[in-house]
Every structure is written in structure tokens, then in C-alpha cells.
Amino acid sequence: MDHQDTTRPHTAEWHARLNGILGSAACRQLGVYVIPDHFLLSVVIPVFNERHTLMSLLDRVRAVPVRKEIVLVDDCSRDGTTDLLRELEKTPNNDALNTLSIQFHSVNRGKGAAVRTGFSRATGDVLIIQDADLEYDPAEIPRLLQPIIEGRADVVFGSRFLGDQPHRVLYYWHYLANKGLTMLSNLFTNLNLTDMETCYKLFSKEIMSQISPTLQQERFGIEPELTAKVSAIPCRIFEMSISYHGRTYDEGKKIGLKDGFSALWCITKYGVQSILARRKIKAARKKTRH
């Protein structure tokens, strides 16, 4: 391993050096931990009309000091994003930490469809969804990864509402809608999440292999669908605070009232399915004991 690798954050050498300076307790509090050399993170990025933010976002994702495959899925953009990605596809890659996989939809299908396409191409040990609009900061990904890499979690949700990270102040009614949808989702899933609609959802490869083939939603309904389906299988779910730099509609925000009603339907549909699945698992366990 060369000098650059040994000084890269989250290597064993980097951890040992900081542990010697700060002590193990401080390192745990600061998120100083080791990411194994063989570990691969899949970053699935659904893209639709994000020409003005995409390259900045890619720079931030590439800068995350973790070995990654970046899976970009263009959902038939109409603002020149597709041409940008076609050029990016031709660019030689000499970055040992980052590989690119670029997929294109021939018609616009929605975020959920793009996420599903990305999941089907991803091969990493952990998968994360990353929007292309700079509302979520990729620099926070290593902190979100820690519970999974340390074997304490199978799924991690990044919450915009836990309160200890910067959060742009925007629409009060959006806030109420998010809280209401999360509460309704929790009633069905029996989880105590604070932010079901968050983009930042991380899944171990084992969990994703179970739920990915069953995903159906084409648009923003993918969020409650993913939440309901992880609640229906035995897994350890963590929630961690994240910052949020939300956009206004003038700045390109896409979700609207129609998506809110769709989310209600998806929460109910997949929530009922999750209740039935949990009851089935409980009955099977009870039968095994006897």
C-alpha cells in the first residue's frame, strides 16, 4: 500500500494514528473507524434535468474517501444532462477509488424507476441513494456507513429532522406533510422513524438482494415502498441525523401535491403488506418453537 493510501481516511493506519493521539473513546464519538480495503460502496444516483448541479455533485461523491462504484441513471433528461453524461461516458477513468456506470432510460419514468435500474446494476457491499441536486451532502456518507460496517445495523436512514445538523429553512407545509406521512408510515411498519421520505437510505447487500426484485414504484412512491419492505423482514434499522440544503421550486424542486397523494396510497398498500409479512414470520417462528 502506497503512502497516499495509508494516509487516506478510514484506513487502518489512519485509524491507528488518530487513536494514538485522541484515544479510543474520542475516536468513537468522532466517527473515526476503519473501512476494510475490500469494501465497495454503490452510490445510486437517479438523474433528471440536473445539468447545473450534476458535475458538482459528482465531484463531491468522488471525494468521499471510500472505494465506490457510482451508478448514474439518466431518466430521459431534456435539459442537456443526457449529452453531458454521454461525454462523461467517453472520459477515461484513472481513479482507483471510483468507477462509473451510466445507464439511460429512453422515456421518462420517474425517480423510483431510476432507483430500481440503479439497484439492478449495483454490486457493492452497501448501497446508498444519492440525489443529484446538492440537497444532501455526500461528505456525510462515511458517518452513515459506520453502523453497517461495524456490524450493528443492516439499514440506515439519514434523518433531516433529528435536529443537530444544518437544515435550510423552507416550506412549513412540506415539513408538516413529511411528518404526517412519516407518522402514518410508522403506524403500519411499527418503526419509530422521524424521516421516512429521506433520500439517504443505506442498505447492506444482503438486505437489498431480498427487497430489490420486489420493488414496483416508478415515482416518489419508492420511498414508502422501501421503508415498508425493510420493516417486513428481520433486520436492524438505524437512523442518523443529516444536514439538508433544500431547494425551492424556482431552483428546481420536483415533488408536488400529486406525489403526496401517491405517497398516501403507497404507505397504505405496502404498509398492509408489511403487516401481513411480519405476522407470517411471527407465526412461522411460533410454529418452530413448538
N, C-alpha and C positions, 0 to 999 in steps of 0.2 A: 504493500500500500504506500502510495507516494505521500509527500509532505502535505499536499493540498487536502487529500482525503483524511489524514489524521487530525487536521485542524477543523474539518467541517463539523458543524453542529450535529449532535446526536450520534457521533461515532464513539466507540469505546474509549479511545484515547482522550477525546474531548471531555467525555463524562468523568474519567478518572482525574483529569487535571482540575476541573471545577469542583469535583467532590473533595479533593485535597485542600482547595482554597476555602470553600464555603461550608463544607460539612454536608452529611447526607440529609439532614432534616431540611436545611435551606434549599438543597437541590430538589427535593421532593416538592416543596412549596413553589419553586420557580419553574417547575416542569422540565428540569434537567434529567434526561433519561436516555437510554441507548436504543437506537433503532437498528436492528440486525442488518448486516451487509446484504443479505439475500432478500430483504423485504422489498416489495414492489407495491406502490400505491397507484390505483387507477383513478384519474380525475376525469369524470364525465362532464363535458361542457355542452349543453344544448345552446344553439346559437340561432337567433332570428333577428335580422336587421340590427346588428351591433357593430357596424363598421367603425364607428368612432371610439369605441371602448375596447374592442377585441384585442388589439395588439398590446395595449397597456395591461390588460388582464392577463394575457399570455406571459408577458414579462414577469408579472408578479407570481404567477403559478410556477414558472420555471425557476424562480429564485428560491422557492421553498426547498430547504436542504434535505430532500428525501428523494430516493430513486423512484421515478414516476413514468407511467405511460399516460399521456394526455389524449383523451378521446374526444375529439370535436365532432359534433353532429350539426350540420347546417340544415335548418328546416325550411329550405327553399326561400332564402332571403331575397329581398328585392331592392336593397339599397347599395349594392356593390360588395356586400360581405362575401358572397359566393366567389366573386373574382379574386378577392383578397385571399381566400382560403385555397383557391386553385394555384395561386402563385406560391403560397406557403408550402403547398404540397410538393412543389418542384425544388424547394430550397434544401440543399444538403444539410444533414444533421450531424454535428460533431460533438454533441453534448452527451456526456456519459450518464448524466442524471435524468435526462428527459428524452423520451421518444414520442413521436406524434402519430396518431391515427386519425384520419379525417374522413368522415362519412357525409354523404349528401342525400337529402330527400328530394325527389323530383317534384313533389307537391307539398304545400304547407299543411302539416298535420297537427302541430301543437307540441308544447313542451313535453308532455307525457310520452308522446311517440318518439321524440328525440332522445329522451332519457332511456327509454326501452331499447332503442337502437344502440345507444352507448353501452348499456349494461351487457348487451349481447356480444359486444366486441371486447369488453374489458377482461383482463386476465390477472389482475393484481390480487394481492393478499387482502387488501381493503379497498373498497370503492367509496368515493365521495362524489356528490353532485355539486357542481360549481357553476353558478350563473355567470354570464359573460358581460354583465352590466356594471361591475365595480361596486355593487351594493354590499357584497360580502368580501372580506379581506383574506386572501389566501395565506397571509403570514400567520394566521391563527390555526392553520391546519395541523401543524405538529402538536399543539396543545390538545386538540380534539382527538388526535390519534392515540395519545398516551394510554387511556384506559383499555383500548383494544390490544395494543402491542404488549402491555403488561399483563394481559390475560384476565382483566377484571370486567370487561364488557364485550358484547358481541355487536352492539349497535350504539351509536352516539348521535344525539340530536343537538345541534347548536342553537341555543335559545336567544332570541333578541330581547327577551323580557325578563331575564333574571336580574338585571339591574346594575352590574358592576363594570360594564363596558360602554364605550361611547355609542350613542344612539341618536341619529338625526331626528329632530322633532318635526313631524309632518302631520298626517291626517288623523284626527281623533276618531272619526267614524271607521277608518280602516283598522285602527287599534281595537275598537270595540268589536268589529267583525271578526278579527283574528282571535280575540279572547273568547268570543261566543262559539266560534267553530271549534276551537281547541277544547272548550268545556264539553261541547256535545260529543266530540270525538272521544274524550276521556270517559264519558258515561257509557259508551259502547265498548271501548277497549279495556276499561278498568286500569288505565295508566294515569299518572299524575303529571303529564307534560304541561309546560307553560307555553309552548310554541309548536303546535302540530304543523303549521304551514311553512316552517322554516325551509330554506333551500338546503342548508348544511345538514345533511343526513349521511352518516358513515355506516357502512355495513361490512362485516367480515365476509370473506369469500364464501364461507360455509353457509351463512345466512342468506346471502344473495342467491346462491345456487338453488335454494329452496323456493324463494319468492319470485325471482325474475321470470321464470316460464309462465307464471300465472298472471302477470300484470296485464291490464287491459286499457287503462285510461289514456286518452290521446292528449288532453289538455292539462290544466292545472289540477284536475281531479287526481292526478298521480300522487299528490301529497297525502291526502287522507287514505288513499288506497295503500300506499306503502306503510303508513302508520298502522292501519288495521291489520295488515298481513304480518307485520313483525310481532304484533300483540297476540296473534293466533298461534304462534309457535314458541316452544320453550327457548327463551334467550334472555340475556341480561342487557337491559337498555339503560344507558346513562344520558343525562342532559347536562350541558355545559354552557356557560354564558359566552356570547359572541358580540362583537360590535356590529353596527348596522348603519350603512350610509345610504338611506333610501332615496329613490328618485321621485320627482313629481311627474305628472302626466306629460307636461311640456318637455321634460327631459327624457321621455321615452318609456315610462312605466306602462305595462301592457295589461295587467289583470284588471277586470272590471266587475260590474254588478252581476252580469251573466255567469261569470265564474264563481261568484259567491253562491248562487242558487245551485250550480252544478256541484259545488263542494258539499252542500247540504245533502243532496241526493247520494253522493259517493260515501259520505260519512254513514248515512243510514244503511245503504246497500252493503258496503264492506264491513260495517260495524256488526250487523246482524250475522254475516258470515263468520266474523271472528268469534262472536259469542258461541255459535254452534260448533266451531272448530275447537275452542277451549273446552267446551262441555264434552266433546268426543274424546279429547286427550284425557280429561279428568276421569271419564268413565273407563277408559282403557287402563289407566293406572290403578283404579279401584279394583277392576277385574283381575289384574295381575297380582295384586296383594292377596287376593282370596284364592 
